[in-house]
């Protein structure tokens, strides 16, 4: 049985969830901003701020098997930045995903831990208040990596992030202490999931997942 996944130019479906692809190259895990729903364009997050890298709680890194999934350059639709490889054309990315030179990887921060980190960051809370009901946080991203790098990160048992500005270094630490790291710089995000904070007063009380939906 093939994987439940589908690549489209405006969203990526995986395991029954539709992830945003609009403006994905401008989005990173832990970003904070305003959800935009422009007429005639892809729904997306307008990034306004970001949680400090060292506060991001990475819960899981998963290597995605696209066995049985049709991946076409026309569906990818745009050039893709592959971490530590560079910018590749959509047809090249599609072909290398099919032949398993490249691999899709999901990086997740748990909703509860991300909200706790946001509650400890006054600038982030202020940004969310200004955004009002459209305020969102990014708590899951998909990136495309070389297969060997993807395997090493997914085999780790814990993860950390570091970096400044838009430099984002993800480090995986295996049970035996072996480390693997990759730089997920600007442009590396392929798709993302948003978190909608609720009960935003002095602190965020909770949150719900905000998935992509058609106009």
N, CA, C and O of each residue as an XYZ file, in Angstrom:
860
protein
N       0.843     -1.191      0.000
C       0.000      0.000      0.000
C       0.879      1.241      0.000
O       1.852      1.317      0.750
N       0.536      2.222     -0.846
C       1.330      3.428     -0.925
C       1.058      4.376      0.236
O       0.094      4.207      0.984
N       1.913      5.362      0.370
C       1.761      6.372      1.403
C       0.600      7.296      1.072
O       0.382      7.625     -0.093
N      -0.145      7.714      2.085
C      -1.229      8.684      1.904
C      -0.612     10.071      1.802
O      -0.468     10.770      2.805
N      -0.251     10.463      0.594
C       0.395     11.762      0.385
C       0.100     12.239     -1.025
O      -0.112     11.437     -1.935
N       0.089     13.566     -1.199
C      -0.101     14.163     -2.518
C       0.562     15.535     -2.524
O       0.398     16.317     -1.587
N       1.305     15.819     -3.575
C       1.979     17.104     -3.719
C       1.179     17.972     -4.674
O       0.872     17.550     -5.789
N       0.842     19.176     -4.251
C       0.186     20.165     -5.091
C       0.918     21.498     -4.947
O       1.707     21.677     -4.019
N       0.661     22.422     -5.856
C       1.412     23.669     -5.811
C       1.041     24.544     -4.624
O       1.845     25.373     -4.198
N      -0.189     24.374     -4.069
C      -0.614     25.216     -2.954
C      -0.675     24.485     -1.616
O      -0.801     25.123     -0.571
N      -0.586     23.140     -1.636
C      -0.598     22.403     -0.377
C       0.059     21.041     -0.562
O       0.269     20.571     -1.680
N       0.374     20.431      0.563
C       0.937     19.085      0.581
C       0.095     18.254      1.526
O      -0.021     18.575      2.709
N      -0.493     17.183      1.007
C      -1.305     16.312      1.861
C      -0.466     15.147      2.333
O       0.181     14.470      1.534
N      -0.477     14.913      3.646
C       0.224     13.764      4.215
C      -0.579     13.210      5.374
O      -0.933     13.935      6.304
N      -0.863     11.915      5.311
C      -1.548     11.207      6.384
C      -2.855     11.904      6.773
O      -3.189     12.015      7.953
N      -3.585     12.369      5.758
C      -4.895     12.953      5.988
C      -4.901     14.417      6.389
O      -5.967     14.984      6.630
N      -3.722     15.046      6.467
C      -3.618     16.455      6.860
C      -3.098     17.256      5.676
O      -2.157     16.836      5.003
N      -3.716     18.420      5.421
C      -3.278     19.297      4.348
C      -2.417     20.421      4.917
O      -2.870     21.206      5.750
N      -1.173     20.486      4.456
C      -0.194     21.463      4.922
C      -0.076     22.610      3.917
O      -0.201     22.407      2.709
N       0.162     23.795      4.424
C       0.326     24.975      3.571
C       1.621     24.893      2.762
O       2.647     24.434      3.264
N       1.564     25.344      1.499
C       2.769     25.540      0.706
C       2.936     26.990      0.275
O       3.992     27.367     -0.233
N       1.915     27.799      0.470
C       2.004     29.205      0.086
C       3.132     29.920      0.812
O       3.201     29.896      2.041
N       4.023     30.561      0.046
C       5.162     31.305      0.596
C       6.030     30.442      1.519
O       6.655     30.956      2.447
N       6.066     29.137      1.263
C       6.796     28.233      2.165
C       8.271     28.602      2.289
O       8.860     28.443      3.358
N       8.868     29.088      1.214
C      10.291     29.413      1.265
C      10.601     30.534      2.249
O      11.752     30.706      2.649
N       9.579     31.301      2.644
C       9.779     32.411      3.586
C       9.451     32.024      5.016
O       9.506     32.864      5.914
N       9.106     30.744      5.239
C       8.618     30.298      6.549
C       9.592     29.295      7.160
O      10.166     28.462      6.458
N       9.771     29.389      8.488
C      10.578     28.415      9.215
C       9.842     27.981     10.481
O       8.947     28.672     10.967
N      10.241     26.820     11.002
C       9.678     26.334     12.255
C       9.863     27.389     13.348
O      10.939     27.967     13.497
N       8.784     27.627     14.113
C       8.857     28.610     15.185
C       8.554     30.030     14.759
O       8.591     30.944     15.583
N       8.254     30.233     13.477
C       7.878     31.571     13.019
C       6.508     31.951     13.554
O       5.684     31.094     13.873
N       6.288     33.239     13.643
C       5.045     33.800     14.171
C       4.559     34.850     13.171
O       5.355     35.623     12.639
N       3.269     34.872     12.922
C       2.792     35.856     11.971
C       1.297     35.863     11.829
O       0.558     35.503     12.745
N       0.862     36.286     10.648
C      -0.553     36.467     10.372
C      -0.951     35.617      9.170
O      -0.325     35.688      8.113
N      -1.986     34.822      9.340
C      -2.488     34.021      8.226
C      -3.177     34.935      7.220
O      -4.043     35.736      7.572
N      -2.773     34.794      5.962
C      -3.346     35.593      4.882
C      -4.134     34.699      3.939
O      -3.717     33.582      3.634
N      -5.273     35.196      3.481
C      -6.120     34.458      2.543
C      -6.428     35.345      1.338
O      -7.584     35.704      1.118
N      -5.412     35.701      0.558
C      -5.628     36.660     -0.540
C      -6.437     36.049     -1.680
O      -6.271     34.876     -2.017
N      -7.302     36.850     -2.257
C      -8.083     36.388     -3.403
C      -7.145     36.175     -4.593
O      -6.321     37.035     -4.905
N      -7.278     35.034     -5.245
C      -6.497     34.759     -6.433
C      -5.069     34.333     -6.169
O      -4.275     34.251     -7.106
N      -4.715     34.057     -4.910
C      -3.361     33.629     -4.579
C      -3.421     32.586     -3.471
O      -4.469     32.369     -2.863
N      -2.286     31.943     -3.218
C      -2.257     30.870     -2.231
C      -2.385     31.407     -0.810
O      -1.822     32.449     -0.474
N      -3.120     30.694      0.004
C      -3.185     31.020      1.425
C      -1.827     30.774      2.061
O      -1.154     29.799      1.728
N      -1.415     31.657      2.982
C      -0.059     31.556      3.500
C       0.077     32.310      4.817
O      -0.829     33.028      5.238
N       1.230     32.130      5.455
C       1.580     32.890      6.647
C       2.479     34.056      6.256
O       3.488     33.872      5.574
N       2.112     35.245      6.687
C       3.011     36.396      6.579
C       3.837     36.438      7.867
O       3.307     36.718      8.943
N       5.119     36.160      7.750
C       5.982     36.071      8.929
C       6.267     37.470      9.476
O       6.675     38.372      8.744
N       6.040     37.625     10.789
C       6.263     38.910     11.452
C       7.313     38.828     12.553
O       7.893     39.846     12.930
N       7.564     37.633     13.069
C       8.517     37.452     14.173
C       8.887     35.974     14.225
O       8.401     35.171     13.428
N       9.745     35.631     15.163
C      10.141     34.229     15.331
C      10.514     33.976     16.777
O      11.070     34.845     17.449
N      10.205     32.789     17.248
C      10.677     32.388     18.567
C      12.191     32.243     18.546
O      12.747     31.814     17.535
N      12.870     32.587     19.632
C      14.323     32.375     19.682
C      14.659     30.919     19.411
O      14.015     30.020     19.953
N      15.662     30.680     18.577
C      16.001     29.326     18.153
C      16.180     28.363     19.332
O      15.672     27.242     19.307
N      16.904     28.808     20.359
C      17.249     27.892     21.447
C      16.039     27.479     22.281
O      16.133     26.552     23.085
N      14.898     28.161     22.098
C      13.706     27.801     22.865
C      12.820     26.811     22.128
O      11.832     26.337     22.690
N      13.153     26.485     20.872
C      12.277     25.614     20.095
C      12.377     24.167     20.585
O      13.461     23.584     20.572
N      11.268     23.592     21.011
C      11.264     22.217     21.521
C      10.985     21.221     20.395
O       9.826     21.023     20.032
N      12.016     20.594     19.836
C      11.815     19.633     18.750
C      11.357     18.307     19.346
O      12.055     17.685     20.146
N      10.183     17.902     18.939
C       9.573     16.698     19.492
C       9.877     15.459     18.661
O      10.013     14.358     19.195
N       9.984     15.651     17.329
C      10.136     14.480     16.463
C      10.647     14.911     15.090
O      10.274     15.966     14.578
N      11.502     14.082     14.507
C      11.957     14.260     13.125
C      11.679     12.939     12.406
O      12.185     11.891     12.809
N      10.884     12.991     11.353
C      10.410     11.776     10.696
C      10.789     11.777      9.221
O      10.538     12.747      8.505
N      11.390     10.694      8.777
C      11.680     10.523      7.351
C      10.430      9.991      6.669
O       9.854      8.998      7.115
N      10.007     10.641      5.596
C       8.752     10.303      4.934
C       9.024      9.427      3.713
O       9.768      9.810      2.810
N       8.416      8.261      3.703
C       8.521      7.348      2.573
C       7.409      7.683      1.577
O       6.230      7.531      1.894
N       7.772      8.133      0.385
C       6.796      8.508     -0.631
C       6.507      7.359     -1.600
O       6.117      7.583     -2.746
N       6.703      6.132     -1.126
C       6.429      4.970     -1.967
C       4.994      4.999     -2.482
O       4.047      5.126     -1.705
N       4.846      4.882     -3.792
C       3.524      4.853     -4.392
C       2.915      6.215     -4.642
O       1.804      6.305     -5.165
N       3.624      7.289     -4.278
C       3.106      8.646     -4.467
C       3.628      9.211     -5.792
O       4.831      9.168     -6.051
N       2.748      9.728     -6.614
C       3.149     10.360     -7.867
C       3.622     11.776     -7.584
O       2.851     12.612     -7.113
N       4.885     12.041     -7.871
C       5.454     13.368     -7.643
C       5.923     13.909     -8.994
O       6.819     13.350     -9.625
N       5.301     15.003     -9.422
C       5.622     15.604    -10.709
C       6.153     17.012    -10.512
O       5.781     17.709     -9.568
N       7.026     17.415    -11.417
C       7.562     18.766    -11.350
C       6.474     19.811    -11.451
O       6.563     20.863    -10.818
N       5.441     19.536    -12.243
C       4.352     20.484    -12.380
C       3.571     20.684    -11.101
O       3.012     21.758    -10.877
N       3.522     19.658    -10.252
C       2.841     19.785     -8.961
C       3.702     20.538     -7.951
O       3.200     21.337     -7.161
N       5.007     20.271     -7.991
C       5.911     21.022     -7.110
C       5.894     22.489     -7.503
O       5.851     23.373     -6.646
N       5.928     22.742     -8.806
C       5.615     24.050     -9.411
C       6.691     25.123     -9.275
O       6.677     26.084    -10.044
N       7.609     25.001     -8.346
C       8.621     26.039     -8.161
C       9.944     25.398     -7.782
O       9.990     24.269     -7.295
N      11.032     26.148     -8.019
C      12.334     25.667     -7.576
C      12.309     25.441     -6.065
O      11.580     26.119     -5.340
N      13.107     24.487     -5.600
C      13.133     24.128     -4.184
C      14.564     24.202     -3.672
O      15.489     23.727     -4.330
N      14.743     24.794     -2.507
C      16.055     24.807     -1.862
C      16.221     23.537     -1.042
O      15.505     23.321     -0.064
N      17.165     22.703     -1.446
C      17.487     21.482     -0.707
C      18.644     21.798      0.228
O      19.700     22.251     -0.214
N      18.448     21.560      1.504
C      19.448     21.931      2.507
C      20.822     21.378      2.152
O      20.971     20.185      1.888
N      21.814     22.246      2.147
C      23.224     21.939      1.907
C      23.479     21.369      0.509
O      24.544     20.808      0.246
N      22.497     21.516     -0.383
C      22.679     21.187     -1.796
C      22.525     22.444     -2.630
O      23.371     22.755     -3.469
N      21.427     23.171     -2.389
C      21.184     24.398     -3.121
C      19.834     24.389     -3.794
O      18.992     23.538     -3.511
N      19.630     25.338     -4.684
C      18.359     25.503     -5.368
C      18.288     24.552     -6.554
O      19.156     24.571     -7.428
N      17.247     23.717     -6.580
C      17.049     22.752     -7.650
C      15.711     23.007     -8.329
O      14.755     23.431     -7.681
N      15.641     22.751     -9.623
C      14.403     22.898    -10.353
C      13.370     21.894     -9.905
O      13.706     20.831     -9.382
N      12.104     22.234    -10.112
C      11.017     21.378     -9.655
C      11.080     19.988    -10.272
O      10.845     19.001     -9.575
N      11.392     19.884    -11.564
C      11.451     18.565    -12.203
C      12.599     17.734    -11.658
O      12.470     16.516    -11.533
N      13.734     18.372    -11.326
C      14.869     17.658    -10.740
C      14.506     17.132     -9.356
O      14.819     15.989     -9.024
N      13.846     17.961     -8.548
C      13.429     17.535     -7.209
C      12.459     16.365     -7.314
O      12.584     15.388     -6.574
N      11.498     16.454     -8.222
C      10.534     15.369     -8.383
C      11.235     14.068     -8.757
O      10.933     13.014     -8.197
N      12.174     14.140     -9.706
C      12.882     12.930    -10.137
C      13.718     12.348     -8.994
O      13.740     11.133     -8.800
N      14.402     13.208     -8.242
C      15.281     12.708     -7.185
C      14.505     12.236     -5.960
O      15.017     11.431     -5.182
N      13.286     12.721     -5.775
C      12.423     12.134     -4.749
C      11.976     10.739     -5.174
O      11.906      9.823     -4.355
N      11.674     10.589     -6.461
C      11.246      9.274     -6.950
C      12.359      8.240     -6.869
O      12.117      7.087     -6.512
N      13.601      8.661     -7.208
C      14.698      7.676     -7.191
C      15.390      7.587     -5.830
O      16.381      6.873     -5.678
N      14.860      8.320     -4.838
C      15.327      8.277     -3.450
C      16.733      8.834     -3.259
O      17.421      8.471     -2.305
N      17.160      9.711     -4.160
C      18.350     10.518     -3.899
C      18.032     11.550     -2.826
O      18.849     11.844     -1.953
N      16.809     12.097     -2.918
C      16.314     13.054     -1.943
C      15.175     12.426     -1.146
O      14.591     11.420     -1.551
N      14.874     13.038     -0.009
C      13.837     12.499      0.874
C      13.105     13.650      1.563
O      13.712     14.654      1.934
N      11.799     13.487      1.727
C      11.003     14.435      2.491
C      11.136     14.111      3.979
O      11.104     12.947      4.377
N      11.285     15.156      4.791
C      11.440     14.985      6.237
C      10.497     15.952      6.952
O      10.415     17.129      6.601
N       9.791     15.442      7.954
C       8.925     16.298      8.767
C       9.599     16.598     10.102
O      10.072     15.693     10.789
N       9.636     17.884     10.462
C      10.213     18.340     11.728
C       9.075     18.942     12.548
O       8.375     19.843     12.084
N       8.897     18.439     13.766
C       7.755     18.838     14.585
C       8.177     19.386     15.944
O       9.105     18.885     16.579
N       7.478     20.413     16.362
C       7.540     20.876     17.752
C       6.159     20.622     18.345
O       5.154     20.975     17.727
N       6.087     20.028     19.508
C       4.780     19.747     20.093
C       4.047     21.056     20.367
O       4.657     22.067     20.716
N       2.718     21.016     20.201
C       1.925     22.228     20.371
C       2.071     22.807     21.787
O       2.244     24.013     21.962
N       1.997     21.931     22.782
C       2.083     22.412     24.153
C       3.405     23.077     24.466
O       3.444     24.132     25.098
N       4.500     22.454     24.018
C       5.821     23.018     24.288
C       6.038     24.314     23.520
O       6.689     25.232     24.019
N       5.493     24.393     22.303
C       5.643     25.621     21.527
C       4.877     26.776     22.169
O       5.368     27.904     22.209
N       3.679     26.495     22.669
C       2.908     27.527     23.363
C       3.625     27.978     24.629
O       3.642     29.168     24.942
N       4.220     27.030     25.362
C       4.965     27.397     26.565
C       6.138     28.309     26.211
O       6.411     29.273     26.927
N       6.837     28.012     25.108
C       7.949     28.861     24.671
C       7.446     30.243     24.275
O       8.088     31.248     24.581
N       6.300     30.302     23.596
C       5.740     31.593     23.194
C       5.327     32.413     24.409
O       5.499     33.632     24.422
N       4.784     31.751     25.432
C       4.370     32.468     26.643
C       5.545     33.072     27.396
O       5.369     33.991     28.195
N       6.745     32.555     27.140
C       7.935     33.099     27.791
C       8.614     34.178     26.944
O       9.702     34.644     27.283
N       7.972     34.573     25.844
C       8.582     35.538     24.922
C       7.628     36.716     24.721
O       6.725     36.627     23.889
N       7.800     37.816     25.457
C       6.873     38.949     25.364
C       6.718     39.515     23.959
O       5.621     39.932     23.586
N       7.788     39.540     23.174
C       7.696     40.087     21.821
C       6.766     39.232     20.944
O       6.004     39.763     20.137
N       6.838     37.922     21.110
C       5.968     37.028     20.348
C       4.514     37.230     20.760
O       3.634     37.296     19.902
N       4.255     37.327     22.047
C       2.887     37.551     22.509
C       2.342     38.870     21.973
O       1.177     38.946     21.583
N       3.169     39.902     21.951
C       2.733     41.196     21.427
C       2.417     41.099     19.933
O       1.451     41.700     19.463
N       3.217     40.354     19.198
C       2.970     40.165     17.771
C       1.642     39.452     17.539
O       0.872     39.839     16.660
N       1.376     38.422     18.319
C       0.120     37.681     18.176
C      -1.081     38.557     18.532
O      -2.126     38.463     17.888
N      -0.947     39.391     19.530
C      -2.053     40.282     19.894
C      -2.342     41.260     18.756
O      -3.505     41.518     18.447
N      -1.310     41.800     18.138
C      -1.510     42.736     17.032
C      -2.168     42.044     15.834
O      -2.960     42.655     15.116
N      -1.836     40.772     15.626
C      -2.408     40.031     14.502
C      -3.857     39.642     14.748
O      -4.581     39.333     13.802
N      -4.290     39.653     15.997
C      -5.669     39.333     16.323
C      -6.022     37.888     16.001
O      -5.232     36.978     16.254
N      -7.207     37.680     15.445
C      -7.667     36.318     15.179
C      -6.885     35.632     14.065
O      -7.005     34.419     13.890
N      -6.088     36.381     13.312
C      -5.281     35.789     12.241
C      -3.891     35.371     12.728
O      -3.110     34.825     11.948
N      -3.571     35.614     13.991
C      -2.253     35.274     14.525
C      -2.014     33.773     14.563
O      -2.880     33.006     14.985
N      -0.828     33.360     14.118
C      -0.490     31.942     14.049
C       0.982     31.715     14.403
O       1.801     32.632     14.345
N       1.294     30.465     14.773
C       2.671     30.006     14.957
C       2.893     28.791     14.055
O       1.948     28.082     13.710
N       4.144     28.561     13.681
C       4.481     27.414     12.837
C       5.017     26.302     13.720
O       6.045     26.475     14.375
N       4.327     25.151     13.748
C       4.802     24.085     14.635
C       5.179     22.791     13.925
O       5.646     21.859     14.579
N       4.992     22.702     12.614
C       5.496     21.563     11.845
C       5.947     22.072     10.482
O       5.287     22.916      9.875
N       7.070     21.556     10.009
C       7.518     21.883      8.660
C       8.000     20.612      7.962
O       8.457     19.666      8.603
N       7.885     20.614      6.647
C       8.500     19.594      5.808
C       9.665     20.234      5.069
O       9.555     21.343      4.546
N      10.776     19.522      5.037
C      11.942     19.953      4.275
C      12.387     18.790      3.394
O      12.002     17.645      3.628
N      13.195     19.087      2.385
C      13.726     18.054      1.510
C      15.230     17.986      1.707
O      15.935     18.988      1.585
N      15.713     16.776      2.017
C      17.119     16.563      2.338
C      17.681     15.429      1.488
O      16.936     14.640      0.906
N      18.996     15.363      1.429
C      19.623     14.183      0.849
C      19.274     12.974      1.712
O      19.117     13.095      2.927
N      19.153     11.808      1.079
C      18.665     10.629      1.777
C      19.526     10.274      2.996
O      18.982      9.935      4.047
N      20.842     10.345      2.879
C      21.713      9.998      3.996
C      21.502     10.913      5.191
O      21.454     10.454      6.332
N      21.377     12.204      4.929
C      21.137     13.167      6.004
C      19.790     12.913      6.661
O      19.667     12.951      7.885
N      18.778     12.654      5.835
C      17.442     12.373      6.360
C      17.455     11.144      7.268
O      16.840     11.145      8.334
N      18.151     10.109      6.843
C      18.233      8.879      7.639
C      18.883      9.149      8.990
O      18.374      8.712     10.022
N      20.006      9.867      8.990
C      20.718     10.133     10.238
C      19.868     10.940     11.213
O      19.836     10.633     12.405
N      19.185     11.957     10.726
C      18.375     12.793     11.611
C      17.184     12.011     12.167
O      16.835     12.152     13.340
N      16.568     11.193     11.326
C      15.404     10.438     11.778
C      15.781      9.355     12.781
O      14.944      8.953     13.589
N      17.034      8.869     12.747
C      17.483      7.844     13.679
C      17.852      8.403     15.045
O      18.034      7.641     15.995
N      17.963      9.717     15.155
C      18.321     10.338     16.435
C      17.180     10.154     17.439
O      16.036      9.899     17.065
N      17.518     10.288     18.702
C      16.511     10.162     19.754
C      16.161     11.508     20.389
O      15.153     11.619     21.088
N      16.976     12.515     20.155
C      16.653     13.868     20.600
C      17.306     14.861     19.652
O      18.260     14.547     18.941
N      16.747     16.094     19.668
C      17.162     17.085     18.690
C      17.253     18.458     19.350
O      16.593     18.728     20.354
N      18.076     19.309     18.768
C      18.176     20.689     19.229
C      18.338     21.586     18.022
O      18.719     21.130     16.944
N      18.049     22.859     18.205
C      18.247     23.825     17.127
C      19.062     24.997     17.644
O      19.061     25.302     18.837
N      19.746     25.636     16.733
C      20.542     26.814     17.065
C      20.597     27.700     15.832
O      20.079     27.344     14.773
N      21.222     28.845     15.978
C      21.346     29.755     14.849
C      20.766     31.114     15.170
O      20.072     31.288     16.172
N      21.053     32.065     14.321
C      20.564     33.430     14.493
C      19.907     33.882     13.199
O      20.218     33.381     12.119
N      18.995     34.835     13.326
C      18.263     35.348     12.166
C      17.608     34.191     11.424
O      16.857     33.424     12.026
N      17.879     34.048     10.116
C      17.240     32.987      9.346
C      18.139     31.766      9.185
O      17.790     30.847      8.444
N      19.277     31.731      9.854
C      20.101     30.524      9.884
C      19.519     29.585     10.934
O      19.304     29.977     12.080
N      19.271     28.362     10.537
C      18.551     27.421     11.398
C      19.297     26.091     11.320
O      19.236     25.404     10.300
N      19.997     25.728     12.390
C      20.775     24.496     12.410
C      20.043     23.469     13.260
O      19.810     23.683     14.450
N      19.684     22.353     12.637
C      19.017     21.253     13.331
C      20.041     20.164     13.596
O      20.688     19.675     12.670
N      20.188     19.783     14.861
C      21.141     18.744     15.260
C      20.394     17.568     15.857
O      19.556     17.737     16.742
N      20.701     16.380     15.371
C      20.137     15.162     15.932
C      21.184     14.430     16.743
O      22.343     14.349     16.336
N      20.790     13.899     17.883
C      21.708     13.200     18.775
C      21.181     11.776     18.964
O      20.090     11.573     19.498
N      21.963     10.801     18.524
C      21.566      9.404     18.605
C      21.753      8.867     20.025
O      22.373      9.517     20.866
N      21.217      7.687     20.279
C      21.317      7.077     21.608
C      22.765      6.857     22.020
O      23.083      6.905     23.208
N      23.660      6.613     21.039
C      25.067      6.396     21.354
C      25.873      7.694     21.406
O      27.097      7.663     21.534
N      25.185      8.830     21.308
C      25.849     10.125     21.387
C      26.302     10.682     20.055
O      26.750     11.826     19.984
N      26.194      9.897     19.003
C      26.601     10.371     17.682
C      25.688     11.506     17.228
O      24.471     11.454     17.409
N      26.302     12.540     16.632
C      25.552     13.721     16.226
C      25.521     13.864     14.710
O      26.476     13.522     14.013
N      24.408     14.373     14.225
C      24.298     14.756     12.822
C      23.612     16.114     12.783
O      22.715     16.382     13.581
N      24.025     16.957     11.873
C      23.478     18.310     11.824
C      23.261     18.737     10.385
O      23.958     18.292      9.474
N      22.282     19.609     10.200
C      22.003     20.166      8.882
C      21.551     21.605      9.069
O      20.860     21.929     10.035
N      21.942     22.459      8.146
C      21.523     23.853      8.175
C      20.297     24.031      7.283
O      20.360     23.837      6.069
N      19.198     24.398      7.900
C      17.948     24.646      7.179
C      17.781     26.154      7.039
O      17.012     26.775      7.772
N      18.503     26.730      6.098
C      18.484     28.172      5.930
C      17.229     28.662      5.239
O      16.290     27.896      5.021
N      17.214     29.929      4.897
C      16.073     30.526      4.212
C      15.779     29.753      2.934
O      16.690     29.416      2.179
N      14.520     29.481      2.700
C      14.099     28.787      1.498
C      13.969     27.287      1.632
O      13.522     26.631      0.691
N      14.347     26.712      2.779
C      14.389     25.251      2.917
C      13.028     24.619      3.195
O      12.866     23.417      2.987
N      12.050     25.389      3.657
C      10.753     24.810      3.994
C       9.947     24.510      2.739
O       9.804     25.364      1.864
N       9.421     23.295      2.656
C       8.607     22.878      1.522
C       7.111     23.038      1.824
O       6.338     23.418      0.944
N       6.711     22.752      3.048
C       5.316     22.868      3.474
C       5.303     23.040      4.988
O       6.287     22.742      5.665
N       4.167     23.530      5.517
C       4.134     23.816      6.960
C       2.717     23.750      7.496
O       1.741     23.871      6.756
N       2.632     23.554      8.809
C       1.350     23.519      9.512
C       1.331     24.639     10.541
O       2.338     24.926     11.188
N       0.167     25.268     10.680
C       0.043     26.393     11.593
C      -0.662     25.997     12.884
O      -1.426     25.032     12.929
N      -0.390     26.757     13.915
C      -1.016     26.586     15.220
C      -1.768     27.870     15.525
O      -1.201     28.960     15.466
N      -3.042     27.737     15.851
C      -3.902     28.878     16.130
C      -4.055     29.037     17.638
O      -4.753     28.242     18.268
N      -3.413     30.054     18.235
C      -3.503     30.222     19.688
C      -4.909     30.642     20.108
O      -5.580     31.394     19.402
N      -5.342     30.151     21.258
C      -6.662     30.491     21.783
C      -6.521     31.075     23.179
O      -5.534     30.836     23.876
N      -7.533     31.848     23.573
C      -7.534     32.432     24.906
C      -6.363     33.357     25.133
O      -5.758     33.347     26.205
N      -6.034     34.166     24.125
C      -4.854     35.024     24.222
C      -5.160     36.257     25.064
O      -5.764     37.218     24.589
N      -4.732     36.210     26.313
C      -4.798     37.361     27.191
C      -3.379     37.783     27.502
O      -2.624     38.140     26.597
N      -3.007     37.748     28.769
C      -1.607     37.973     29.110
C      -0.751     36.811     28.647
O       0.442     36.969     28.386
N      -1.375     35.625     28.547
C      -0.692     34.428     28.076
C      -1.620     33.668     27.135
O      -2.826     33.914     27.101
N      -1.047     32.748     26.378
C      -1.844     31.894     25.509
C      -2.393     30.747     26.344
O      -1.638     30.063     27.036
N      -3.699     30.535     26.282
C      -4.316     29.490     27.100
C      -4.238     28.126     26.432
O      -4.141     27.109     27.118
N      -4.280     28.089     25.109
C      -4.263     26.823     24.382
C      -4.084     27.080     22.903
O      -3.748     28.194     22.501
N      -4.303     26.065     22.092
C      -4.143     26.227     20.652
C      -4.796     25.072     19.918
O      -4.971     23.985     20.469
N      -5.153     25.323     18.669
C      -5.676     24.292     17.786
C      -4.882     24.308     16.486
O      -4.346     25.343     16.090
N      -4.811     23.159     15.829
C      -4.113     23.105     14.545
C      -4.932     23.826     13.483
O      -6.160     23.739     13.464
N      -4.242     24.534     12.607
C      -4.868     25.247     11.508
C      -4.317     24.668     10.223
O      -3.170     24.938      9.865
N      -5.110     23.878      9.524
C      -4.640     23.221      8.307
C      -5.066     24.005      7.078
O      -5.981     24.826      7.133
N      -4.379     23.735      5.957
C      -4.746     24.377      4.704
C      -6.132     23.914      4.260
O      -6.507     22.757      4.451
N      -6.871     24.827      3.674
C      -8.158     24.481      3.077
C      -8.325     25.275      1.796
O      -7.768     26.367      1.681
N      -9.069     24.767      0.834
C      -9.222     25.491     -0.433
C     -10.032     26.764     -0.246
O     -10.823     26.862      0.692
N      -9.845     27.742     -1.129
C     -10.619     29.001     -1.030
C     -12.112     28.744     -1.152
O     -12.907     29.681     -1.092
